[in-house]
């Protein structure tokens, strides 16, 4: 008997129900479902909390405490 038939699974299911009881199995299923639902909501909230991609100039201004530094950039060319 190398394969599991439907009768094997039915016997296993009956034994599990006798050991744990249907109420406990129902509670485990409910807890697992609410945990998965909470995880999905947490993932959606964390992706919604992320601000839109800002430019490097805006990021550096945030790092400087909101101060803006105005400067002129000149290219140096090697002759």
mmCIF file of the N, C-alpha and C atoms, coordinates in Angstrom:
data_MODEL
# 
_entry.id   MODEL 
# 
loop_
_atom_site.group_PDB 
_atom_site.id 
_atom_site.type_symbol 
_atom_site.label_atom_id 
_atom_site.label_alt_id 
_atom_site.label_comp_id 
_atom_site.label_asym_id 
_atom_site.label_entity_id 
_atom_site.label_seq_id 
_atom_site.pdbx_PDB_ins_code 
_atom_site.Cartn_x 
_atom_site.Cartn_y 
_atom_site.Cartn_z 
_atom_site.occupancy 
_atom_site.B_iso_or_equiv 
_atom_site.pdbx_formal_charge 
_atom_site.auth_seq_id 
_atom_site.auth_comp_id 
_atom_site.auth_asym_id 
_atom_site.auth_atom_id 
_atom_site.pdbx_PDB_model_num 
ATOM 1   N N  . UNK A 1 1  ? 0.853   -1.187 0.000   1.00 0.00 ? 1  UNK A N  1 
ATOM 2   C CA . UNK A 1 1  ? 0.000   0.000  0.000   1.00 0.00 ? 1  UNK A CA 1 
ATOM 3   C C  . UNK A 1 1  ? 0.889   1.236  0.000   1.00 0.00 ? 1  UNK A C  1 
ATOM 4   N N  . UNK A 1 2  ? 1.413   1.578  -1.153  1.00 0.00 ? 2  UNK A N  1 
ATOM 5   C CA . UNK A 1 2  ? 2.311   2.704  -1.271  1.00 0.00 ? 2  UNK A CA 1 
ATOM 6   C C  . UNK A 1 2  ? 1.595   4.035  -1.404  1.00 0.00 ? 2  UNK A C  1 
ATOM 7   N N  . UNK A 1 3  ? 0.347   4.047  -1.840  1.00 0.00 ? 3  UNK A N  1 
ATOM 8   C CA . UNK A 1 3  ? -0.370  5.310  -2.030  1.00 0.00 ? 3  UNK A CA 1 
ATOM 9   C C  . UNK A 1 3  ? -1.448  5.451  -0.967  1.00 0.00 ? 3  UNK A C  1 
ATOM 10  N N  . UNK A 1 4  ? -1.823  6.694  -0.732  1.00 0.00 ? 4  UNK A N  1 
ATOM 11  C CA . UNK A 1 4  ? -2.865  6.982  0.247   1.00 0.00 ? 4  UNK A CA 1 
ATOM 12  C C  . UNK A 1 4  ? -4.196  7.069  -0.484  1.00 0.00 ? 4  UNK A C  1 
ATOM 13  N N  . UNK A 1 5  ? -5.122  6.237  -0.129  1.00 0.00 ? 5  UNK A N  1 
ATOM 14  C CA . UNK A 1 5  ? -6.450  6.280  -0.741  1.00 0.00 ? 5  UNK A CA 1 
ATOM 15  C C  . UNK A 1 5  ? -7.344  7.217  0.066   1.00 0.00 ? 5  UNK A C  1 
ATOM 16  N N  . UNK A 1 6  ? -8.534  7.425  -0.423  1.00 0.00 ? 6  UNK A N  1 
ATOM 17  C CA . UNK A 1 6  ? -9.497  8.291  0.248   1.00 0.00 ? 6  UNK A CA 1 
ATOM 18  C C  . UNK A 1 6  ? -9.864  7.710  1.611   1.00 0.00 ? 6  UNK A C  1 
ATOM 19  N N  . UNK A 1 7  ? -9.869  6.401  1.744   1.00 0.00 ? 7  UNK A N  1 
ATOM 20  C CA . UNK A 1 7  ? -10.219 5.772  3.013   1.00 0.00 ? 7  UNK A CA 1 
ATOM 21  C C  . UNK A 1 7  ? -9.169  6.056  4.084   1.00 0.00 ? 7  UNK A C  1 
ATOM 22  N N  . UNK A 1 8  ? -7.910  6.115  3.687   1.00 0.00 ? 8  UNK A N  1 
ATOM 23  C CA . UNK A 1 8  ? -6.864  6.469  4.655   1.00 0.00 ? 8  UNK A CA 1 
ATOM 24  C C  . UNK A 1 8  ? -7.099  7.874  5.200   1.00 0.00 ? 8  UNK A C  1 
ATOM 25  N N  . UNK A 1 9  ? -7.412  8.809  4.300   1.00 0.00 ? 9  UNK A N  1 
ATOM 26  C CA . UNK A 1 9  ? -7.628  10.191 4.725   1.00 0.00 ? 9  UNK A CA 1 
ATOM 27  C C  . UNK A 1 9  ? -8.864  10.324 5.606   1.00 0.00 ? 9  UNK A C  1 
ATOM 28  N N  . UNK A 1 10 ? -9.911  9.541  5.304   1.00 0.00 ? 10 UNK A N  1 
ATOM 29  C CA . UNK A 1 10 ? -11.118 9.580  6.135   1.00 0.00 ? 10 UNK A CA 1 
ATOM 30  C C  . UNK A 1 10 ? -10.815 9.078  7.541   1.00 0.00 ? 10 UNK A C  1 
ATOM 31  N N  . UNK A 1 11 ? -10.060 7.994  7.648   1.00 0.00 ? 11 UNK A N  1 
ATOM 32  C CA . UNK A 1 11 ? -9.695  7.457  8.958   1.00 0.00 ? 11 UNK A CA 1 
ATOM 33  C C  . UNK A 1 11 ? -8.852  8.468  9.730   1.00 0.00 ? 11 UNK A C  1 
ATOM 34  N N  . UNK A 1 12 ? -7.888  9.105  9.063   1.00 0.00 ? 12 UNK A N  1 
ATOM 35  C CA . UNK A 1 12 ? -7.049  10.120 9.722   1.00 0.00 ? 12 UNK A CA 1 
ATOM 36  C C  . UNK A 1 12 ? -7.919  11.281 10.193  1.00 0.00 ? 12 UNK A C  1 
ATOM 37  N N  . UNK A 1 13 ? -8.850  11.724 9.370   1.00 0.00 ? 13 UNK A N  1 
ATOM 38  C CA . UNK A 1 13 ? -9.736  12.824 9.741   1.00 0.00 ? 13 UNK A CA 1 
ATOM 39  C C  . UNK A 1 13 ? -10.593 12.463 10.949  1.00 0.00 ? 13 UNK A C  1 
ATOM 40  N N  . UNK A 1 14 ? -11.121 11.268 10.994  1.00 0.00 ? 14 UNK A N  1 
ATOM 41  C CA . UNK A 1 14 ? -11.945 10.831 12.132  1.00 0.00 ? 14 UNK A CA 1 
ATOM 42  C C  . UNK A 1 14 ? -11.106 10.786 13.408  1.00 0.00 ? 14 UNK A C  1 
ATOM 43  N N  . UNK A 1 15 ? -9.883  10.293 13.315  1.00 0.00 ? 15 UNK A N  1 
ATOM 44  C CA . UNK A 1 15 ? -9.010  10.232 14.497  1.00 0.00 ? 15 UNK A CA 1 
ATOM 45  C C  . UNK A 1 15 ? -8.673  11.634 14.990  1.00 0.00 ? 15 UNK A C  1 
ATOM 46  N N  . UNK A 1 16 ? -8.377  12.538 14.071  1.00 0.00 ? 16 UNK A N  1 
ATOM 47  C CA . UNK A 1 16 ? -8.061  13.921 14.463  1.00 0.00 ? 16 UNK A CA 1 
ATOM 48  C C  . UNK A 1 16 ? -9.264  14.572 15.129  1.00 0.00 ? 16 UNK A C  1 
ATOM 49  N N  . UNK A 1 17 ? -10.471 14.333 14.600  1.00 0.00 ? 17 UNK A N  1 
ATOM 50  C CA . UNK A 1 17 ? -11.667 14.914 15.211  1.00 0.00 ? 17 UNK A CA 1 
ATOM 51  C C  . UNK A 1 17 ? -11.933 14.320 16.586  1.00 0.00 ? 17 UNK A C  1 
ATOM 52  N N  . UNK A 1 18 ? -11.640 13.038 16.771  1.00 0.00 ? 18 UNK A N  1 
ATOM 53  C CA . UNK A 1 18 ? -11.833 12.428 18.084  1.00 0.00 ? 18 UNK A CA 1 
ATOM 54  C C  . UNK A 1 18 ? -10.823 12.959 19.098  1.00 0.00 ? 18 UNK A C  1 
ATOM 55  N N  . UNK A 1 19 ? -9.597  13.197 18.656  1.00 0.00 ? 19 UNK A N  1 
ATOM 56  C CA . UNK A 1 19 ? -8.561  13.667 19.574  1.00 0.00 ? 19 UNK A CA 1 
ATOM 57  C C  . UNK A 1 19 ? -8.788  15.133 19.950  1.00 0.00 ? 19 UNK A C  1 
ATOM 58  N N  . UNK A 1 20 ? -9.003  15.981 18.961  1.00 0.00 ? 20 UNK A N  1 
ATOM 59  C CA . UNK A 1 20 ? -9.094  17.418 19.220  1.00 0.00 ? 20 UNK A CA 1 
ATOM 60  C C  . UNK A 1 20 ? -10.517 17.903 19.439  1.00 0.00 ? 20 UNK A C  1 
ATOM 61  N N  . UNK A 1 21 ? -11.480 17.266 18.847  1.00 0.00 ? 21 UNK A N  1 
ATOM 62  C CA . UNK A 1 21 ? -12.860 17.724 18.949  1.00 0.00 ? 21 UNK A CA 1 
ATOM 63  C C  . UNK A 1 21 ? -13.157 18.758 17.874  1.00 0.00 ? 21 UNK A C  1 
ATOM 64  N N  . UNK A 1 22 ? -14.396 18.810 17.460  1.00 0.00 ? 22 UNK A N  1 
ATOM 65  C CA . UNK A 1 22 ? -14.763 19.703 16.362  1.00 0.00 ? 22 UNK A CA 1 
ATOM 66  C C  . UNK A 1 22 ? -14.706 21.169 16.774  1.00 0.00 ? 22 UNK A C  1 
ATOM 67  N N  . UNK A 1 23 ? -15.018 21.461 18.038  1.00 0.00 ? 23 UNK A N  1 
ATOM 68  C CA . UNK A 1 23 ? -15.016 22.856 18.481  1.00 0.00 ? 23 UNK A CA 1 
ATOM 69  C C  . UNK A 1 23 ? -13.602 23.433 18.440  1.00 0.00 ? 23 UNK A C  1 
ATOM 70  N N  . UNK A 1 24 ? -12.630 22.658 18.910  1.00 0.00 ? 24 UNK A N  1 
ATOM 71  C CA . UNK A 1 24 ? -11.255 23.133 18.910  1.00 0.00 ? 24 UNK A CA 1 
ATOM 72  C C  . UNK A 1 24 ? -10.736 23.290 17.481  1.00 0.00 ? 24 UNK A C  1 
ATOM 73  N N  . UNK A 1 25 ? -11.100 22.362 16.600  1.00 0.00 ? 25 UNK A N  1 
ATOM 74  C CA . UNK A 1 25 ? -10.680 22.466 15.200  1.00 0.00 ? 25 UNK A CA 1 
ATOM 75  C C  . UNK A 1 25 ? -11.299 23.699 14.538  1.00 0.00 ? 25 UNK A C  1 
ATOM 76  N N  . UNK A 1 26 ? -12.553 23.986 14.856  1.00 0.00 ? 26 UNK A N  1 
ATOM 77  C CA . UNK A 1 26 ? -13.226 25.160 14.309  1.00 0.00 ? 26 UNK A CA 1 
ATOM 78  C C  . UNK A 1 26 ? -12.529 26.439 14.801  1.00 0.00 ? 26 UNK A C  1 
ATOM 79  N N  . UNK A 1 27 ? -12.160 26.468 16.086  1.00 0.00 ? 27 UNK A N  1 
ATOM 80  C CA . UNK A 1 27 ? -11.466 27.628 16.641  1.00 0.00 ? 27 UNK A CA 1 
ATOM 81  C C  . UNK A 1 27 ? -10.096 27.814 15.996  1.00 0.00 ? 27 UNK A C  1 
ATOM 82  N N  . UNK A 1 28 ? -9.401  26.714 15.753  1.00 0.00 ? 28 UNK A N  1 
ATOM 83  C CA . UNK A 1 28 ? -8.091  26.806 15.102  1.00 0.00 ? 28 UNK A CA 1 
ATOM 84  C C  . UNK A 1 28 ? -8.249  27.363 13.695  1.00 0.00 ? 28 UNK A C  1 
ATOM 85  N N  . UNK A 1 29 ? -9.255  26.893 12.966  1.00 0.00 ? 29 UNK A N  1 
ATOM 86  C CA . UNK A 1 29 ? -9.509  27.396 11.608  1.00 0.00 ? 29 UNK A CA 1 
ATOM 87  C C  . UNK A 1 29 ? -9.859  28.872 11.609  1.00 0.00 ? 29 UNK A C  1 
ATOM 88  N N  . UNK A 1 30 ? -10.689 29.288 12.560  1.00 0.00 ? 30 UNK A N  1 
ATOM 89  C CA . UNK A 1 30 ? -11.070 30.698 12.663  1.00 0.00 ? 30 UNK A CA 1 
ATOM 90  C C  . UNK A 1 30 ? -9.864  31.566 13.000  1.00 0.00 ? 30 UNK A C  1 
ATOM 91  N N  . UNK A 1 31 ? -9.044  31.119 13.951  1.00 0.00 ? 31 UNK A N  1 
ATOM 92  C CA . UNK A 1 31 ? -7.848  31.877 14.320  1.00 0.00 ? 31 UNK A CA 1 
ATOM 93  C C  . UNK A 1 31 ? -6.869  31.983 13.159  1.00 0.00 ? 31 UNK A C  1 
ATOM 94  N N  . UNK A 1 32 ? -6.707  30.904 12.434  1.00 0.00 ? 32 UNK A N  1 
ATOM 95  C CA . UNK A 1 32 ? -5.798  30.919 11.290  1.00 0.00 ? 32 UNK A CA 1 
ATOM 96  C C  . UNK A 1 32 ? -6.308  31.863 10.208  1.00 0.00 ? 32 UNK A C  1 
ATOM 97  N N  . UNK A 1 33 ? -7.606  31.829 9.948   1.00 0.00 ? 33 UNK A N  1 
ATOM 98  C CA . UNK A 1 33 ? -8.197  32.720 8.946   1.00 0.00 ? 33 UNK A CA 1 
ATOM 99  C C  . UNK A 1 33 ? -8.062  34.180 9.330   1.00 0.00 ? 33 UNK A C  1 
ATOM 100 N N  . UNK A 1 34 ? -8.293  34.512 10.593  1.00 0.00 ? 34 UNK A N  1 
ATOM 101 C CA . UNK A 1 34 ? -8.171  35.909 11.021  1.00 0.00 ? 34 UNK A CA 1 
ATOM 102 C C  . UNK A 1 34 ? -6.710  36.359 11.008  1.00 0.00 ? 34 UNK A C  1 
ATOM 103 N N  . UNK A 1 35 ? -5.779  35.434 11.275  1.00 0.00 ? 35 UNK A N  1 
ATOM 104 C CA . UNK A 1 35 ? -4.362  35.795 11.214  1.00 0.00 ? 35 UNK A CA 1 
ATOM 105 C C  . UNK A 1 35 ? -3.939  36.105 9.783   1.00 0.00 ? 35 UNK A C  1 
ATOM 106 N N  . UNK A 1 36 ? -4.411  35.304 8.839   1.00 0.00 ? 36 UNK A N  1 
ATOM 107 C CA . UNK A 1 36 ? -4.082  35.546 7.433   1.00 0.00 ? 36 UNK A CA 1 
ATOM 108 C C  . UNK A 1 36 ? -4.707  36.862 6.972   1.00 0.00 ? 36 UNK A C  1 
ATOM 109 N N  . UNK A 1 37 ? -5.934  37.116 7.372   1.00 0.00 ? 37 UNK A N  1 
ATOM 110 C CA . UNK A 1 37 ? -6.627  38.357 6.999   1.00 0.00 ? 37 UNK A CA 1 
ATOM 111 C C  . UNK A 1 37 ? -5.896  39.572 7.582   1.00 0.00 ? 37 UNK A C  1 
ATOM 112 N N  . UNK A 1 38 ? -5.460  39.463 8.840   1.00 0.00 ? 38 UNK A N  1 
ATOM 113 C CA . UNK A 1 38 ? -4.717  40.559 9.472   1.00 0.00 ? 38 UNK A CA 1 
ATOM 114 C C  . UNK A 1 38 ? -3.388  40.804 8.789   1.00 0.00 ? 38 UNK A C  1 
ATOM 115 N N  . UNK A 1 39 ? -2.723  39.729 8.365   1.00 0.00 ? 39 UNK A N  1 
ATOM 116 C CA . UNK A 1 39 ? -1.454  39.869 7.653   1.00 0.00 ? 39 UNK A CA 1 
ATOM 117 C C  . UNK A 1 39 ? -1.655  40.596 6.328   1.00 0.00 ? 39 UNK A C  1 
ATOM 118 N N  . UNK A 1 40 ? -2.699  40.228 5.587   1.00 0.00 ? 40 UNK A N  1 
ATOM 119 C CA . UNK A 1 40 ? -2.974  40.885 4.302   1.00 0.00 ? 40 UNK A CA 1 
ATOM 120 C C  . UNK A 1 40 ? -3.276  42.369 4.509   1.00 0.00 ? 40 UNK A C  1 
ATOM 121 N N  . UNK A 1 41 ? -4.060  42.700 5.542   1.00 0.00 ? 41 UNK A N  1 
ATOM 122 C CA . UNK A 1 41 ? -4.376  44.101 5.821   1.00 0.00 ? 41 UNK A CA 1 
ATOM 123 C C  . UNK A 1 41 ? -3.119  44.872 6.208   1.00 0.00 ? 41 UNK A C  1 
ATOM 124 N N  . UNK A 1 42 ? -2.236  44.242 6.965   1.00 0.00 ? 42 UNK A N  1 
ATOM 125 C CA . UNK A 1 42 ? -0.985  44.891 7.350   1.00 0.00 ? 42 UNK A CA 1 
ATOM 126 C C  . UNK A 1 42 ? -0.099  45.169 6.157   1.00 0.00 ? 42 UNK A C  1 
ATOM 127 N N  . UNK A 1 43 ? -0.068  44.253 5.210   1.00 0.00 ? 43 UNK A N  1 
ATOM 128 C CA . UNK A 1 43 ? 0.732   44.464 4.003   1.00 0.00 ? 43 UNK A CA 1 
ATOM 129 C C  . UNK A 1 43 ? 0.149   45.608 3.187   1.00 0.00 ? 43 UNK A C  1 
ATOM 130 N N  . UNK A 1 44 ? -1.177  45.659 3.076   1.00 0.00 ? 44 UNK A N  1 
ATOM 131 C CA . UNK A 1 44 ? -1.812  46.753 2.328   1.00 0.00 ? 44 UNK A CA 1 
ATOM 132 C C  . UNK A 1 44 ? -1.551  48.096 3.003   1.00 0.00 ? 44 UNK A C  1 
ATOM 133 N N  . UNK A 1 45 ? -1.621  48.149 4.331   1.00 0.00 ? 45 UNK A N  1 
ATOM 134 C CA . UNK A 1 45 ? -1.394  49.401 5.058   1.00 0.00 ? 45 UNK A CA 1 
ATOM 135 C C  . UNK A 1 45 ? 0.048   49.869 4.914   1.00 0.00 ? 45 UNK A C  1 
ATOM 136 N N  . UNK A 1 46 ? 0.991   48.947 4.977   1.00 0.00 ? 46 UNK A N  1 
ATOM 137 C CA . UNK A 1 46 ? 2.392   49.356 4.880   1.00 0.00 ? 46 UNK A CA 1 
ATOM 138 C C  . UNK A 1 46 ? 2.717   49.869 3.492   1.00 0.00 ? 46 UNK A C  1 
ATOM 139 N N  . UNK A 1 47 ? 2.096   49.308 2.454   1.00 0.00 ? 47 UNK A N  1 
ATOM 140 C CA . UNK A 1 47 ? 2.350   49.812 1.110   1.00 0.00 ? 47 UNK A CA 1 
ATOM 141 C C  . UNK A 1 47 ? 1.635   51.149 0.904   1.00 0.00 ? 47 UNK A C  1 
ATOM 142 N N  . UNK A 1 48 ? 0.514   51.377 1.581   1.00 0.00 ? 48 UNK A N  1 
ATOM 143 C CA . UNK A 1 48 ? -0.197  52.650 1.468   1.00 0.00 ? 48 UNK A CA 1 
ATOM 144 C C  . UNK A 1 48 ? 0.505   53.743 2.276   1.00 0.00 ? 48 UNK A C  1 
ATOM 145 N N  . UNK A 1 49 ? 1.220   53.374 3.355   1.00 0.00 ? 49 UNK A N  1 
ATOM 146 C CA . UNK A 1 49 ? 1.909   54.349 4.187   1.00 0.00 ? 49 UNK A CA 1 
ATOM 147 C C  . UNK A 1 49 ? 3.177   54.887 3.535   1.00 0.00 ? 49 UNK A C  1 
ATOM 148 N N  . UNK A 1 50 ? 3.733   54.171 2.573   1.00 0.00 ? 50 UNK A N  1 
ATOM 149 C CA . UNK A 1 50 ? 4.969   54.624 1.932   1.00 0.00 ? 50 UNK A CA 1 
ATOM 150 C C  . UNK A 1 50 ? 4.672   55.882 1.120   1.00 0.00 ? 50 UNK A C  1 
ATOM 151 N N  . UNK A 1 51 ? 5.468   56.936 1.306   1.00 0.00 ? 51 UNK A N  1 
ATOM 152 C CA . UNK A 1 51 ? 5.249   58.136 0.501   1.00 0.00 ? 51 UNK A CA 1 
ATOM 153 C C  . UNK A 1 51 ? 5.699   57.889 -0.929  1.00 0.00 ? 51 UNK A C  1 
ATOM 154 N N  . UNK A 1 52 ? 5.203   58.720 -1.818  1.00 0.00 ? 52 UNK A N  1 
ATOM 155 C CA . UNK A 1 52 ? 5.600   58.606 -3.221  1.00 0.00 ? 52 UNK A CA 1 
ATOM 156 C C  . UNK A 1 52 ? 7.097   58.867 -3.345  1.00 0.00 ? 52 UNK A C  1 
ATOM 157 N N  . UNK A 1 53 ? 7.697   58.268 -4.341  1.00 0.00 ? 53 UNK A N  1 
ATOM 158 C CA . UNK A 1 53 ? 9.132   58.446 -4.566  1.00 0.00 ? 53 UNK A CA 1 
ATOM 159 C C  . UNK A 1 53 ? 9.414   59.934 -4.759  1.00 0.00 ? 53 UNK A C  1 
ATOM 160 N N  . UNK A 1 54 ? 10.308  60.478 -3.956  1.00 0.00 ? 54 UNK A N  1 
ATOM 161 C CA . UNK A 1 54 ? 10.659  61.879 -4.100  1.00 0.00 ? 54 UNK A CA 1 
ATOM 162 C C  . UNK A 1 54 ? 12.034  61.991 -4.729  1.00 0.00 ? 54 UNK A C  1 
ATOM 163 N N  . UNK A 1 55 ? 12.282  63.146 -5.299  1.00 0.00 ? 55 UNK A N  1 
ATOM 164 C CA . UNK A 1 55 ? 13.554  63.349 -5.987  1.00 0.00 ? 55 UNK A CA 1 
ATOM 165 C C  . UNK A 1 55 ? 14.681  63.452 -4.961  1.00 0.00 ? 55 UNK A C  1 
ATOM 166 N N  . UNK A 1 56 ? 15.931  63.230 -5.381  1.00 0.00 ? 56 UNK A N  1 
ATOM 167 C CA . UNK A 1 56 ? 17.061  63.320 -4.451  1.00 0.00 ? 56 UNK A CA 1 
ATOM 168 C C  . UNK A 1 56 ? 17.190  64.700 -3.807  1.00 0.00 ? 56 UNK A C  1 
ATOM 169 N N  . UNK A 1 57 ? 16.812  65.750 -4.535  1.00 0.00 ? 57 UNK A N  1 
ATOM 170 C CA . UNK A 1 57 ? 16.893  67.095 -3.965  1.00 0.00 ? 57 UNK A CA 1 
ATOM 171 C C  . UNK A 1 57 ? 15.923  67.239 -2.790  1.00 0.00 ? 57 UNK A C  1 
ATOM 172 N N  . UNK A 1 58 ? 14.735  66.664 -2.942  1.00 0.00 ? 58 UNK A N  1 
ATOM 173 C CA . UNK A 1 58 ? 13.765  66.719 -1.855  1.00 0.00 ? 58 UNK A CA 1 
ATOM 174 C C  . UNK A 1 58 ? 14.220  65.878 -0.682  1.00 0.00 ? 58 UNK A C  1 
ATOM 175 N N  . UNK A 1 59 ? 14.842  64.737 -0.954  1.00 0.00 ? 59 UNK A N  1 
ATOM 176 C CA . UNK A 1 59 ? 15.324  63.891 0.114   1.00 0.00 ? 59 UNK A CA 1 
ATOM 177 C C  . UNK A 1 59 ? 16.434  64.575 0.888   1.00 0.00 ? 59 UNK A C  1 
ATOM 178 N N  . UNK A 1 60 ? 17.363  65.241 0.184   1.00 0.00 ? 60 UNK A N  1 
ATOM 179 C CA . UNK A 1 60 ? 18.460  65.900 0.877   1.00 0.00 ? 60 UNK A CA 1 
ATOM 180 C C  . UNK A 1 60 ? 17.951  67.082 1.694   1.00 0.00 ? 60 UNK A C  1 
ATOM 181 N N  . UNK A 1 61 ? 16.911  67.770 1.210   1.00 0.00 ? 61 UNK A N  1 
ATOM 182 C CA . UNK A 1 61 ? 16.338  68.873 1.975   1.00 0.00 ? 61 UNK A CA 1 
ATOM 183 C C  . UNK A 1 61 ? 15.703  68.356 3.264   1.00 0.00 ? 61 UNK A C  1 
ATOM 184 N N  . UNK A 1 62 ? 15.094  67.187 3.199   1.00 0.00 ? 62 UNK A N  1 
ATOM 185 C CA . UNK A 1 62 ? 14.509  66.589 4.395   1.00 0.00 ? 62 UNK A CA 1 
ATOM 186 C C  . UNK A 1 62 ? 15.591  66.226 5.388   1.00 0.00 ? 62 UNK A C  1 
ATOM 187 N N  . UNK A 1 63 ? 16.716  65.725 4.879   1.00 0.00 ? 63 UNK A N  1 
ATOM 188 C CA . UNK A 1 63 ? 17.811  65.337 5.759   1.00 0.00 ? 63 UNK A CA 1 
ATOM 189 C C  . UNK A 1 63 ? 18.445  66.544 6.440   1.00 0.00 ? 63 UNK A C  1 
ATOM 190 N N  . UNK A 1 64 ? 18.381  67.705 5.809   1.00 0.00 ? 64 UNK A N  1 
ATOM 191 C CA . UNK A 1 64 ? 18.967  68.916 6.367   1.00 0.00 ? 64 UNK A CA 1 
ATOM 192 C C  . UNK A 1 64 ? 17.994  69.639 7.290   1.00 0.00 ? 64 UNK A C  1 
ATOM 193 N N  . UNK A 1 65 ? 16.915  69.029 7.590   1.00 0.00 ? 65 UNK A N  1 
ATOM 194 C CA . UNK A 1 65 ? 15.963  69.630 8.512   1.00 0.00 ? 65 UNK A CA 1 
ATOM 195 C C  . UNK A 1 65 ? 15.064  70.642 7.836   1.00 0.00 ? 65 UNK A C  1 
ATOM 196 N N  . UNK A 1 66 ? 14.845  70.512 6.545   1.00 0.00 ? 66 UNK A N  1 
ATOM 197 C CA . UNK A 1 66 ? 13.956  71.405 5.836   1.00 0.00 ? 66 UNK A CA 1 
ATOM 198 C C  . UNK A 1 66 ? 14.643  72.613 5.233   1.00 0.00 ? 66 UNK A C  1 
ATOM 199 N N  . UNK A 1 67 ? 15.941  72.787 5.496   1.00 0.00 ? 67 UNK A N  1 
ATOM 200 C CA . UNK A 1 67 ? 16.661  73.919 4.913   1.00 0.00 ? 67 UNK A CA 1 
ATOM 201 C C  . UNK A 1 67 ? 17.005  73.608 3.471   1.00 0.00 ? 67 UNK A C  1 
ATOM 202 N N  . UNK A 1 68 ? 16.967  74.615 2.632   1.00 0.00 ? 68 UNK A N  1 
ATOM 203 C CA . UNK A 1 68 ? 17.319  74.461 1.232   1.00 0.00 ? 68 UNK A CA 1 
ATOM 204 C C  . UNK A 1 68 ? 18.632  75.174 0.971   1.00 0.00 ? 68 UNK A C  1 
ATOM 205 N N  . UNK A 1 69 ? 19.519  74.493 0.292   1.00 0.00 ? 69 UNK A N  1 
ATOM 206 C CA . UNK A 1 69 ? 20.808  75.087 -0.060  1.00 0.00 ? 69 UNK A CA 1 
ATOM 207 C C  . UNK A 1 69 ? 20.811  75.313 -1.558  1.00 0.00 ? 69 UNK A C  1 
ATOM 208 N N  . UNK A 1 70 ? 21.046  76.568 -1.957  1.00 0.00 ? 70 UNK A N  1 
ATOM 209 C CA . UNK A 1 70 ? 21.066  76.915 -3.367  1.00 0.00 ? 70 UNK A CA 1 
ATOM 210 C C  . UNK A 1 70 ? 22.524  77.053 -3.796  1.00 0.00 ? 70 UNK A C  1 
ATOM 211 N N  . UNK A 1 71 ? 22.886  76.357 -4.849  1.00 0.00 ? 71 UNK A N  1 
ATOM 212 C CA . UNK A 1 71 ? 24.278  76.394 -5.310  1.00 0.00 ? 71 UNK A CA 1 
ATOM 213 C C  . UNK A 1 71 ? 24.306  76.285 -6.824  1.00 0.00 ? 71 UNK A C  1 
ATOM 214 N N  . UNK A 1 72 ? 25.428  76.694 -7.390  1.00 0.00 ? 72 UNK A N  1 
ATOM 215 C CA . UNK A 1 72 ? 25.617  76.613 -8.834  1.00 0.00 ? 72 UNK A CA 1 
ATOM 216 C C  . UNK A 1 72 ? 26.723  75.586 -9.098  1.00 0.00 ? 72 UNK A C  1 
ATOM 217 N N  . UNK A 1 73 ? 26.474  74.708 -10.024 1.00 0.00 ? 73 UNK A N  1 
ATOM 218 C CA . UNK A 1 73 ? 27.434  73.665 -10.334 1.00 0.00 ? 73 UNK A CA 1 
ATOM 219 C C  . UNK A 1 73 ? 28.104  73.993 -11.648 1.00 0.00 ? 73 UNK A C  1 
ATOM 220 N N  . UNK A 1 74 ? 29.435  73.925 -11.639 1.00 0.00 ? 74 UNK A N  1 
ATOM 221 C CA . UNK A 1 74 ? 30.187  74.180 -12.873 1.00 0.00 ? 74 UNK A CA 1 
ATOM 222 C C  . UNK A 1 74 ? 30.943  72.931 -13.250 1.00 0.00 ? 74 UNK A C  1 
ATOM 223 N N  . UNK A 1 75 ? 30.981  72.649 -14.559 1.00 0.00 ? 75 UNK A N  1 
ATOM 224 C CA . UNK A 1 75 ? 31.725  71.497 -15.056 1.00 0.00 ? 75 UNK A CA 1 
ATOM 225 C C  . UNK A 1 75 ? 33.190  71.852 -15.185 1.00 0.00 ? 75 UNK A C  1 
ATOM 226 N N  . UNK A 1 76 ? 34.036  70.937 -14.778 1.00 0.00 ? 76 UNK A N  1 
ATOM 227 C CA . UNK A 1 76 ? 35.462  71.108 -14.977 1.00 0.00 ? 76 UNK A CA 1 
ATOM 228 C C  . UNK A 1 76 ? 35.851  70.242 -16.167 1.00 0.00 ? 76 UNK A C  1 
ATOM 229 N N  . UNK A 1 77 ? 36.410  70.869 -17.159 1.00 0.00 ? 77 UNK A N  1 
ATOM 230 C CA . UNK A 1 77 ? 36.855  70.112 -18.328 1.00 0.00 ? 77 UNK A CA 1 
ATOM 231 C C  . UNK A 1 77 ? 38.354  70.058 -18.330 1.00 0.00 ? 77 UNK A C  1 
ATOM 232 N N  . UNK A 1 78 ? 38.883  68.838 -18.527 1.00 0.00 ? 78 UNK A N  1 
ATOM 233 C CA . UNK A 1 78 ? 40.332  68.684 -18.605 1.00 0.00 ? 78 UNK A CA 1 
ATOM 234 C C  . UNK A 1 78 ? 40.801  69.088 -19.982 1.00 0.00 ? 78 UNK A C  1 
ATOM 235 N N  . UNK A 1 79 ? 41.837  69.909 -20.022 1.00 0.00 ? 79 UNK A N  1 
ATOM 236 C CA . UNK A 1 79 ? 42.353  70.367 -21.318 1.00 0.00 ? 79 UNK A CA 1 
ATOM 237 C C  . UNK A 1 79 ? 43.608  69.631 -21.699 1.00 0.00 ? 79 UNK A C  1 
# 
